[in-house]
Amino acid sequence: MQPRLAFFERYLSLWVGLCMAAGIIAGKLVPSAVRAIRGLEFGQGSQINVPIAVLIWLMITPMMMKVDFGAIRNVGRKPAGLVVTLIVNWLVKPFSMALLAWLFFRFVFSGFISTAEADQYIAGCIILAAAPCTAMVFVWSHLTNGDPAYTLVQVSVNDLIMLVAFVPIVQFLVTGASSLTVPFRVLLYSVIVFIVIPLCAGTILRAWLIRRRGAVWFEKSLLPRFAPVTITALLATLVCIFAFQADNITSRFFHVVLIAIPITLQVYLNSSLAYGLMKLLKVEHRVAAPGALIGASNFFELAVATAIALFGPESGAALATVVGVLVEVPVMLSVCAACNRTRHWFPAETTG
């Protein structure tokens, strides 16, 4: 049975659209205030924005508190779903996005954009695809009645791999697919600020709170209270991102449309591949649907922050990651709908 949607989830596209519009309007109407906020950085020239970092911590840390790394031990009972997710996320997705971006921006759209713009857009698309979804995937999983415990395992393993794989993959693919050079130190700082800190904070808080009050109180009473914080931080992050990129988006709207094409194709390509492999391996739908969604969606907060840190807030790379945010919600909701319509393709679900 398809789950009943909460008020926020039911109108998710509306809230996201309103926040995007609010950000753009703020960026155009009060540019000096937006510049002042954007100028708040961790250290001179770091390009890591303090408000964005704090909002991401508020959004991601409660999600990381849900992660039970001990549950990874139990995945051996149903390894197929996790294996497919990891193959698509790390061996297919970044490389297929690099190939699609290279083909579209170097050849298909070459008459509309310059070589320098192509380099930037390729870099932004790669950064976007190299960061698998962490926070929003719990929403996508819920919308398809996914197995929450298994989704947690998939996210946990992805987070651990992201710690060591994100930096080398981005550096290798960006350097190989464009003429840009990725500064390793800045990329490493981004991973520390946007992954390591919330992951460590969430893990420490989880262990400490469970030890003090017990797992039942933690899972049933405390974690649900963080939902408004996470939602508010997500929406505020979107407002900031689009305020920072207001001039970029409005002055290059045609380029926004061009960038959206390979990103959208990549989402459908990877979700279809993961979903098809799950069906081939006779994985239960409650594992197959979240796995397909994890393989298609992105940790866009990390991607935007990293692109800004590497290339600056006005760069084409930053614009490309923001376009990823623009298409993420409507495209992922369409993937959720497709998964729900094809539930009968998969074997009957078992309990236990």
Disulfide bonds with the S-S distance in Angstrom:
none
